[in-house]
Amino acid sequence: MMEKIIGYLLIIIGVFVIFLSGFNGYQILTKKTQPIKILNLKGININLSQTTGVKQPPVELVSAKDLNETLNFFAYLTVLGLFINVGFKIASLGVNLVRPIKIDSLKSQTLVR
């Protein structure tokens, strides 16, 4: 009986983790919240004066703001995906504890020809 209680508790915890991760991902996709800043990189610049020999200022290909927002967004969604996977594993353990174990022996089965 104790394994069924633990099983139901694990199912509730797993579904709760999945729900919170999904809700947080939805909030980020609809831009109601911002993802946590995991990465902080500089922008991508090219110095054309080295290749052409003419003195020119460096050209910015991707700004630091755009680069950091995009990479932080995908990194955060990846972490949320890992949390969803963990919630699924916890709920699966709970389901295995709740489900009854049935063992059929070969003696009880009859052969039909």
C-alpha positions, 0 to 999 in steps of 0.5 A, spaced: 500 500 500 505 504 501 508 504 494 501 506 491 501 512 495 509 514 493 507 512 486 501 517 486 505 522 490 511 521 484 505 522 479 503 529 482 510 531 482 512 529 475 506 532 472 507 539 476 514 539 474 512 538 467 506 543 468 511 549 471 516 548 465 511 548 460 507 554 463 514 558 463 516 556 456 509 559 454 510 565 458 517 566 454 514 564 447 509 570 448 514 575 451 511 576 458 517 574 461 524 574 459 529 568 460 534 568 465 541 571 462 545 565 462 550 567 456 554 574 455 558 575 449 560 580 445 558 582 438 561 579 432 565 584 428 569 584 422 575 589 421 575 590 413 582 594 414 586 588 415 583 585 408 583 591 404 588 595 406 584 601 406 583 604 413 575 603 415 572 602 422 570 595 424 563 593 421 558 589 426 555 583 423 551 581 429 550 586 435 551 583 442 544 584 444 541 580 438 546 575 439 545 574 447 538 574 447 537 569 441 542 564 445 539 565 452 532 564 449 535 557 446 539 555 452 533 557 457 528 553 452 533 547 452 534 547 460 526 547 460 526 541 455 530 538 460 526 539 466 520 537 462 524 530 461 525 529 468 518 531 470 516 525 465 521 520 468 518 522 475 511 521 473 513 514 469 516 512 476 510 513 479 506 510 474 510 503 475 509 504 482 501 504 482 500 499 476 499 492 479 504 487 477 500 481 474 504 475 472 501 469 468 504 462 469 505 458 463 501 452 467 494 457 467 494 458 459 491 453 455 494 451 448 489 452 442 490 449 436 
